[in-house]
Amino acid sequence: MKRSHRAGQTRISTLTIFLAIFLISCSSTPKAGEHVTGKGRAELLLNLAGADLTENDPTGALISLNEAKEIDDSLPEEYYLFALAYYQKHETKLALESARKAIELKPDFSSAKNTLGKILLDQGNYAEAEKYLLEAASDLTARDAFIPKTNLGILYYQKMNLPKATHWLSSAIEDGKAAACMAYYYRGRIHLEQNELEDARRDLIQGSRNACSKFTDAHIAYSQTLIRMKKYQEARAKLLEIQQLFPDSDAAVKATAYLRDLP
């Protein structure tokens, strides 16, 4: 059974980058006009770096992080954000080193464990990725545990262990609800492969919404499901929508091919 790795290798922002927003919300923000030095200055720079990462500006993030490191190089959140910034810049080795450093400084840092596990997963290092993702997913105090649970589901999906994949993806959906759109997508893929078309349709609708609304693979998979269900009118409408939403993309090319073959 052939697996598509494109979805699992989408930008880390889909599953982890918004954790920087959580970091920002948990950090203190100096009052207007207040002169900030020392640790307060370092925390402010981490806030700025997190904001840059949410805007897909890893270069700006690294500038702030390097300045923060000169002030205080002992903050685990600093290395966590370094890992995300390096990953956005495709500097995988540096990202791995930074994520490991964050965990070394804070052994119960579940967000960093998830990030490290995600990077290892993308490299195909399933054994080590599984270790860190399981630890992160098992953290009952983590507000965003659905993210490592989703990554575990992807890991087992890629290993062709569909029962375990379904377990973790369903757990992610239970925790994350609508935010777990990537978990919905992968569970929908499993339903589709098992010819459970109505279940696939329901999951793939959710898998192409919210943070995954620009995730073209989910839209294509949904249209494939409609075709297999012989809902040709709905499929045609969806494929035309894909062409309009994602012109000059691979998804638009696929949509055109499917439209050509519709009865």
Protein Blocks (a to p, Z undefined) as FASTA:
>chain_A
ZZdfklmmgcfklmmmmmmmmmmmmpccddehiacehjllmmmmmmmmmmmmmnopaklm
mmmmmmmmmmoccbfklmmmmmmmmmmnopaklmmmmmmmmmmmmmmlmklmmmmmmmmm
mnopaklmmmmmmmmmmmmkbmklmmmmmmmmmmmmmnopaklmmmmmmmmmmmnmmmlm
mmmmmmmmmmmmnopaklmmmmmmmmmgcjllmmmklmmmmmmmmmmnopaklmmmmmmm
mmmmmghifklmmmmmmmmmpZZ
